[in-house]
Amino acid sequence: MNEKTRNFLVNRFRGYYSQAEIHLPPEHISREWGFISFSDSSETFMKRHIAFGSEGEITDYLKGIAPAHAYYSVAYYEYPSAPKMKEKNWQKADLIFDIDSDHLPGKITSYADMLEKGKKETFKLMEFLLDDFGFDEKDVHIVFSGGRGYHCHITDPSVLHLESPERREIVDYVSAKGIDLERILDTKEVSGDAGRESAQMMVFPSETEGGWKGRINRYFVSFMKNIVSMDDAEEILRGFKGVGEKTARQIIEIFRDEAQVEVLKKGNIDVLSGLNKKIINTLIEEGIKKMSAVVDEPVTADIKRLIRLPGSLHGGSGLKVMSLNIDDLEKFEPLTDAVVFGERLVRLKVIKPFAVQMKGKDIEVEPGEQELPEYVAVHLMCRGVAEAGQDRIG
């Protein structure tokens, strides 16, 4: 960005920080802090190894430099301002999950669509954290990153001293990495009646079992009931590998019978005796893909990482990094709720065509000098598709 654009953004960010409500992390004086300033060069530098002794020092610093990006360490240190990591004396670290919406599977049609996908993925992650791991809601903090997705901070004392390998195992669990269906859909030998040989019977988990076993039962039943309720159920089922016309009709008959469904929920797979194990595996694998949460494993495993500060602004979008609870997330609309700048008209020069939806409006701009509301102008400048114009309109 040019000098005029840099000055404009610094001025507007400084105005925001002069009255902003910043959500400081627990024990903030034990954290390392890092900041990236707006620059008129192509190079980006982070100023880090900073420590603060009070909340006032932090807010004064933000007002003074008006950074493009503000971060703090997930780790708690004895000497957070030490210039070398080994000198800081690591003590513990929050457990962090990062959901980058642009890394999720499926086609992305717009920025708004991308963020909506990230929101849905965050709900999936929350199910694991609250139900499977049993964390209390007060120890689980959701943060909209202001950019591409969401962060989730766990401050429960039971996880603060976990090392990187243990944190990777947690990621493996929520992302279904390494699930062995041979162990979940095991077989056992059943003794035959008099005169009959023993037989092998598939073992299916019940809906009340813990962990992935119970999840698989509940999702498998729900997933299949949803499909068979559709008018084109047979066509959908035949889209799965190994499912032909006869098998599809058999599945529909089973899952439209509530009595057989209740038996299956209890882990009795006899009702599916007409289906071979390979087909059942295929259907369950489809469910596992939908149940698992896609999180950035390196972020969770890094016990010294810097993470965005809630209440700060994201220099790549101009949006607010927002702290949310679970109820907030349900109704949260990032491209409205995280917009902090107003409607005042600003003159700017658009460099290339760009489209975004903000405050419920579809905004499309073409190259050239023009006047746009300040919240749009800031976003375009932060995204690098516009520069500040000759003057601003009051």
C-alpha positions in Angstrom: 0.0 0.0 0.0 1.1 3.6 -0.6 1.9 6.1 2.2 -1.4 7.8 1.9 -3.3 4.6 2.3 -1.1 3.5 5.3 -1.7 6.9 7.0 -5.5 6.6 6.4 -5.7 3.1 7.9 -3.5 4.0 10.9 -5.7 7.0 11.6 -8.9 5.0 11.4 -7.5 2.1 13.5 -6.2 4.6 16.1 -9.7 6.1 16.3 -11.1 2.7 16.9 -8.5 1.8 19.6 -9.2 5.1 21.4 -12.5 3.7 22.6 -12.3 -0.1 22.0 -13.2 -2.7 24.5 -10.3 -5.2 24.5 -10.8 -8.7 25.9 -7.5 -9.5 27.6 -6.5 -13.2 28.1 -6.1 -14.7 31.6 -2.8 -13.8 33.3 -2.0 -11.3 30.5 1.2 -10.1 32.2 2.6 -13.7 31.7 2.1 -13.6 28.0 4.4 -12.6 25.2 2.9 -10.0 22.8 3.5 -9.4 19.1 2.3 -6.7 16.7 2.4 -6.1 12.9 2.2 -2.5 11.7 0.8 -1.2 8.5 3.6 -0.8 6.0 4.1 1.0 2.7 6.6 -1.7 1.7 6.0 -5.2 0.5 7.8 -6.7 3.5 6.0 -7.6 6.7 7.7 -7.6 10.1 6.3 -8.6 13.5 7.5 -6.8 16.6 7.4 -9.4 19.3 9.0 -10.5 22.7 7.0 -7.7 24.3 5.5 -7.9 27.8 3.1 -5.6 29.7 2.7 -5.1 33.4 -0.9 -3.9 33.4 -4.1 -3.6 31.3 -3.5 0.1 31.0 -0.1 -0.5 29.3 -1.7 -2.7 26.7 -4.5 -0.3 25.8 -2.1 2.6 25.7 0.2 0.7 23.4 -2.7 -0.1 21.0 -3.8 3.5 21.0 -0.3 4.7 20.3 0.8 2.4 17.4 -2.6 1.4 16.0 -1.3 -2.0 14.8 -2.6 -3.8 11.7 -2.5 -7.0 13.7 -2.3 -7.7 17.5 -1.3 -11.0 19.0 -0.5 -12.7 22.3 1.1 -16.0 23.2 -1.1 -19.0 24.0 1.8 -19.8 26.4 2.3 -18.4 29.9 6.0 -17.5 30.6 8.0 -16.6 33.6 9.9 -14.1 31.5 7.7 -13.3 28.5 9.8 -10.4 27.2 13.1 -12.5 27.0 14.5 -12.2 23.5 15.1 -15.9 23.1 12.4 -18.6 23.5 14.5 -20.8 25.7 15.0 -17.9 28.1 11.3 -17.2 28.6 10.7 -20.3 30.8 7.5 -21.8 29.5 5.0 -22.7 32.2 1.8 -23.8 30.5 -0.4 -23.0 27.5 -4.0 -22.6 26.5 -5.4 -25.3 24.2 -6.2 -23.7 20.9 -8.1 -24.8 17.8 -8.0 -22.9 14.5 -10.7 -23.4 11.8 -9.6 -21.8 8.6 -12.7 -21.6 6.4 -10.8 -21.5 3.2 -9.3 -24.9 4.0 -12.6 -26.7 4.4 -13.8 -29.2 1.8 -16.3 -28.1 -0.8 -16.7 -25.3 -3.2 -16.6 -21.7 -1.9 -18.7 -19.2 -3.8 -18.0 -16.0 -1.8 -16.4 -14.6 1.3 -19.7 -14.7 3.1 -20.2 -18.4 2.1 -16.7 -19.2 3.3 -17.3 -17.7 6.7 -20.7 -19.5 7.0 -18.9 -22.8 6.3 -16.4 -21.9 9.1 -19.2 -21.2 11.5 -20.8 -24.6 10.9 -17.5 -26.3 11.3 -17.1 -24.5 14.6 -20.4 -25.9 15.9 -19.1 -29.4 15.0 -15.9 -28.8 17.0 -18.0 -27.5 19.9 -19.9 -30.8 20.1 -16.7 -32.7 20.6 -15.3 -30.2 23.2 -18.5 -30.1 25.3 -19.9 -33.6 24.8 -17.0 -35.9 24.2 -14.4 -34.1 26.3 -16.8 -32.6 28.9 -15.4 -29.1 29.0 -17.5 -26.5 30.8 -18.8 -23.8 28.6 -17.1 -21.2 30.8 -13.7 -22.7 29.9 -14.4 -22.7 26.1 -14.0 -19.4 24.4 -14.9 -18.9 20.7 -13.2 -16.1 18.7 -14.0 -14.9 15.2 -10.6 -14.2 13.8 -11.6 -11.2 11.8 -10.3 -12.9 8.7 -10.9 -16.4 7.4 -12.5 -18.3 10.3 -12.7 -19.0 14.0 -10.4 -19.8 17.0 -11.4 -21.8 20.0 -9.5 -21.3 23.3 -9.7 -23.8 26.1 -8.5 -22.5 29.5 -9.5 -25.6 31.6 -6.7 -26.3 34.0 -6.7 -30.0 33.0 -5.2 -29.1 29.5 -2.8 -26.3 30.3 0.2 -28.5 30.9 -0.3 -30.8 27.9 2.7 -31.1 25.6 2.5 -31.0 21.8 2.0 -34.8 21.3 -1.0 -34.9 23.6 -2.5 -31.9 21.8 -2.0 -33.7 18.4 -3.9 -36.7 19.8 -6.9 -34.4 20.6 -6.8 -33.1 17.0 -6.7 -36.7 15.7 -9.8 -37.5 17.7 -11.9 -34.5 16.6 -10.8 -35.0 13.0 -11.3 -38.8 13.0 -7.7 -39.4 12.0 -6.8 -43.1 12.4 -10.3 -44.4 13.1 -10.2 -48.2 12.7 -13.6 -49.4 11.6 -12.4 -53.0 11.9 -12.4 -52.4 15.7 -15.7 -50.6 15.8 -17.5 -53.0 13.4 -15.8 -56.0 14.9 -17.0 -59.6 14.6 -17.6 -62.2 17.3 -18.2 -65.9 17.2 -21.7 -67.0 18.1 -22.3 -70.6 19.1 -24.7 -72.4 16.9 -27.7 -74.4 18.1 -27.5 -78.1 18.5 -26.3 -79.6 15.2 -25.3 -76.2 13.8 -21.8 -74.8 13.4 -20.9 -71.5 15.2 -21.1 -68.4 13.1 -19.4 -65.0 12.8 -21.6 -62.0 13.7 -20.8 -58.4 13.2 -20.7 -56.2 16.4 -22.2 -52.7 16.1 -21.9 -50.1 18.8 -25.0 -48.8 20.6 -26.0 -45.2 20.6 -25.2 -44.9 24.3 -21.5 -45.9 24.0 -18.9 -43.1 24.5 -16.6 -41.6 22.0 -16.7 -42.3 18.3 -18.6 -45.6 18.8 -21.7 -43.9 20.1 -21.3 -41.1 17.6 -21.2 -43.6 14.7 -24.4 -45.3 15.8 -26.3 -42.0 16.3 -25.1 -40.5 13.1 -25.5 -43.6 11.0 -29.1 -44.0 12.1 -29.9 -40.3 11.6 -28.1 -40.2 8.3 -29.9 -43.2 6.9 -33.3 -42.2 8.2 -32.9 -38.8 6.5 -32.0 -40.4 3.2 -34.8 -42.9 3.1 -37.3 -40.1 3.9 -36.6 -38.5 0.5 -38.5 -39.2 -2.6 -35.3 -40.0 -4.5 -33.9 -42.2 -1.7 -33.2 -45.2 -4.0 -31.2 -43.0 -6.4 -29.1 -41.4 -3.6 -28.3 -44.8 -2.1 -27.3 -46.3 -5.5 -24.7 -43.4 -5.6 -22.8 -45.1 -2.9 -20.1 -47.6 -3.9 -21.4 -51.2 -3.9 -25.1 -50.3 -3.4 -27.3 -51.7 -6.2 -31.0 -51.5 -6.8 -31.9 -54.5 -4.7 -29.7 -53.4 -1.7 -31.0 -49.8 -1.9 -34.6 -51.1 -1.6 -33.6 -53.3 1.3 -32.0 -50.3 3.1 -35.1 -48.2 2.6 -37.4 -50.9 4.0 -35.2 -51.3 7.1 -34.9 -47.6 7.9 -38.5 -46.9 7.3 -39.4 -49.4 10.0 -39.2 -47.7 13.4 -39.1 -51.1 15.2 -36.0 -52.2 13.3 -34.4 -48.7 13.8 -34.8 -49.0 17.6 -33.1 -52.4 17.5 -30.2 -50.9 15.6 -29.8 -48.1 18.1 -29.2 -50.6 20.8 -26.3 -52.1 18.8 -28.1 -55.1 17.4 -27.0 -55.2 13.8 -29.0 -58.3 12.9 -31.5 -56.1 11.1 -28.8 -55.4 8.6 -27.9 -59.0 8.2 -28.7 -58.8 4.5 -26.0 -56.2 3.9 -22.4 -57.1 3.6 -19.8 -55.4 5.8 -18.2 -53.6 3.0 -21.4 -51.7 2.2 -22.0 -50.8 5.8 -18.4 -49.6 6.0 -19.0 -47.4 3.0 -22.1 -45.8 4.5 -20.4 -45.2 7.9 -17.3 -43.7 6.2 -19.5 -41.2 4.5 -20.9 -40.3 8.0 -17.5 -40.0 9.6 -16.5 -37.4 6.9 -19.6 -35.3 7.9 -19.1 -35.7 11.6 -15.4 -34.9 12.0 -14.2 -31.4 12.5 -11.5 -29.9 10.2 -9.0 -28.0 12.4 -5.4 -26.8 11.7 -3.3 -29.4 13.5 0.0 -27.3 13.7 -1.9 -24.5 15.5 -3.1 -26.8 18.3 0.2 -28.6 18.6 2.2 -25.4 18.9 2.4 -24.6 22.6 4.3 -21.3 22.0 2.1 -19.9 19.2 0.8 -16.3 19.0 -2.9 -15.9 18.6 -5.1 -12.9 17.7 -6.3 -10.6 20.4 -10.1 -10.4 20.8 -11.3 -6.8 20.5 -8.4 -5.9 18.1 -8.8 -5.3 14.4 -7.7 -7.6 11.6 -5.4 -5.6 9.2 -6.3 -7.8 6.3 -10.0 -7.1 6.5 -10.7 -4.2 8.8 -13.1 -6.4 10.8 -13.1 -6.8 14.5 -11.7 -9.9 16.2 -14.7 -10.9 18.3 -15.0 -13.0 21.4 -18.2 -15.1 21.4 -20.1 -17.6 23.5 -22.0 -20.5 22.1 -25.3 -18.6 22.1 -23.7 -15.7 20.4 -22.3 -17.9 17.6 -25.8 -19.1 16.6 -26.9 -15.7 15.5 -23.5 -14.2 14.7 -23.2 -12.6 11.3 -19.5 -11.7 10.9 -19.9 -9.3 7.9 -22.4 -7.3 9.9 -21.5 -7.8 13.6 -17.7 -7.5 13.1 -18.0 -4.2 11.1 -16.9 -1.3 13.3 -16.6 1.6 10.8 -19.4 3.9 9.8 -21.2 5.2 6.7 -19.2 8.4 6.2 -18.2 8.7 2.5 -14.6 8.2 1.7 -12.9 8.9 -1.7 -10.7 6.1 -2.8 -9.2 4.6 -6.0 -10.2 1.0 -6.7 -7.4 -0.9 -8.3 -9.3 -4.0 -9.5 -12.8 -5.3 -9.5 -14.0 -6.7 -6.2 -17.3 -8.0 -4.7 -18.2 -8.5 -1.0 -21.3 -8.7 1.1 -21.3 -6.4 4.2 -24.1 -5.2 6.4 -26.5 -7.2 4.4 -25.6 -5.4 1.2 -24.1 -6.9 -2.0 -21.2 -4.5 -2.8 -19.5 -4.7 -6.2 -16.9 -2.2 -7.3 -15.0 -1.5 -10.5 -11.6 0.1 -11.0 -11.4 3.9 -10.7 -11.9 6.9 -8.4 -15.1 6.8 -6.4 -16.8 7.5 -3.0 -17.8 4.6 -0.8 -18.9 4.3 2.9 -16.0 4.2 5.2 -16.6 0.6 6.3 -16.4 -0.5 2.7 -13.4 1.7 2.0 -11.4 0.3 5.0 -12.2 -3.3 3.9 -11.1 -2.7 0.3 -7.8 -1.0 1.4 -7.0 -3.7 3.9 -7.7 -6.3 1.2 -5.2 -4.5 -1.1 -7.7 -3.8 -3.9 -7.9 0.0 -3.3 -5.8 3.0 -2.3 -6.8 6.2 -0.5 -8.1 9.0 -2.8 -7.2 12.6 -2.8 -9.4 13.6 0.1 -12.3 12.4 2.2 -15.8 13.6 2.1 -17.2 14.6 5.5 
